[in-house]
């Protein structure tokens, strides 16, 4: 996951493919969060980890969908981008 974070932070926003690269990386990050949420913890002392992973996957899914809405419309949607960033931070 660290490599995806590095990829996302290394995107040059001045390039013509910056939005496409960012959305591709966010899609990959979204998939990774889903995969982590699918891992089942069987140790009763650590069941909370499953809940945290599920919550993280939900937040990431919301962030990804909102970023797509913000950046793929005819004009940039600042409100969706701001909300997406809040989900991403969670």
C-alpha positions in Angstrom: 0.0 0.0 0.0 2.9 2.3 0.6 3.9 2.1 -3.0 0.4 3.3 -4.0 0.7 6.2 -1.6 4.1 7.1 -3.1 2.6 6.8 -6.7 -0.3 9.1 -5.8 2.0 11.7 -4.2 4.5 11.5 -7.1 1.9 12.5 -9.7 2.7 15.8 -11.3 -0.5 17.8 -11.4 0.6 19.9 -14.3 0.7 16.9 -16.8 -2.2 16.2 -19.1 -2.7 12.7 -17.7 -2.5 13.6 -14.0 -6.2 13.1 -13.3 -6.2 9.7 -15.2 -3.1 8.6 -13.3 -4.6 9.7 -9.9 -7.9 7.9 -10.6 -6.1 4.8 -11.7 -4.0 4.8 -8.6 -7.1 5.4 -6.4 -8.9 2.6 -8.1 -6.0 0.3 -7.3 -5.9 1.5 -3.7 -9.7 0.9 -3.5 -9.2 -2.7 -4.7 -6.4 -3.2 -2.1 -8.7 -2.0 0.7 -11.4 -4.3 -0.4 -9.0 -7.2 -0.4 -7.8 -6.4 3.1 -11.4 -6.2 4.3 -12.1 -9.7 2.9 -9.4 -11.2 5.2 -11.2 -12.9 8.1 -9.7 -12.8 11.6 -10.6 -15.8 13.6 -8.9 -14.9 16.9 -11.6 -13.6 19.1 -9.3 -11.1 20.8 -8.6 -9.5 17.5 -12.1 -9.5 15.8 -12.1 -5.7 16.0 -9.5 -5.7 13.1 -12.1 -7.1 10.8 -14.4 -4.2 11.7 -11.6 -1.7 11.2 -10.8 -3.2 7.8 -14.4 -3.1 6.7 -14.7 0.5 7.8 -11.5 1.5 6.0 -12.8 -0.2 2.8 -16.1 1.6 3.0 -14.4 5.0 3.5 -12.0 4.2 0.6 -14.9 3.2 -1.7 -16.7 6.5 -0.9 -13.6 8.5 -1.5 -12.9 6.8 -4.8 -16.5 7.4 -6.1 -16.5 11.0 -5.0 -13.1 11.7 -6.6 -14.4 10.2 -9.8 -17.4 12.4 -9.7 -15.3 15.5 -8.9 -12.8 15.0 -11.7 -14.8 13.4 -14.6 -17.6 15.9 -15.0 -17.4 18.7 -17.5 -16.2 21.0 -14.8 -14.3 20.3 -11.6 -16.6 19.6 -8.6 -14.8 21.1 -5.6 -17.4 20.0 -3.1 -17.2 16.3 -4.1 -13.4 16.6 -4.1 -13.4 18.0 -0.6 -15.7 15.4 0.7 -13.7 12.7 -1.0 -10.5 13.9 0.6 -12.3 13.8 4.0 -13.2 10.1 3.4 -9.6 9.4 2.2 -8.2 10.9 5.4 -10.4 8.6 7.6 
